[in-house]
Amino acid sequence: MSPEQFIAQKLPLQPLSLWPEIVLHQANAHSGLTAWLEAYGHPAAPYWAYAWAGGAALALHLKAHPELVAGKTVLDLGSGSGLVGIAAAKLGAAAVFALDPDPLAQVATTLNAEANGVALTLVPTLLHTDIVVAGDVFYDEDSAAAVLPLLQALAQTGTQVLIGDPYRSTRPSDAMREIARYSVPDMGAKSPVPSGIFALIEPL
């Protein structure tokens, strides 16, 4: 079964409790996701198969402040399911680009965008946009070490950078300042968890 077929058939579209007008293909206990990934030979963790707290908080923040993206170009860095990019598109972004190195995330982003009636353009590398949104990109030390310099380089060109993260210990807190906080559902959590919205602090 191809990735397109598996996601469409085994990961049902589910509305987000925090924004029911957005639907995502999400795994559940009956999806058989782990077995399919093993058979497909894809070792990367399926971050694209769930709505994670950092992205959910970013989507809510954009909904509360649509002027951040309305009429602007947006890059969803580490797009995963495409949730944040979809939110930006629904709020009137001029163009939304999605960047994720996982080819399965690219498939999920495309299918989720189609399900929500919006257009997201997949891109293979960083590009200049008015604003960059990055949800759940500091999930371990390696990812934090790789992503932070990219975000700082973008910020130094004048691009606004917003980060959503549920206060992971691997978040580079010294490089960020909190600008908002939301309580949102997270994959695997029985109740909502706090998640912050952060802006980068310019390096000295």
Disulfide bonds with the S-S distance in Angstrom:
none
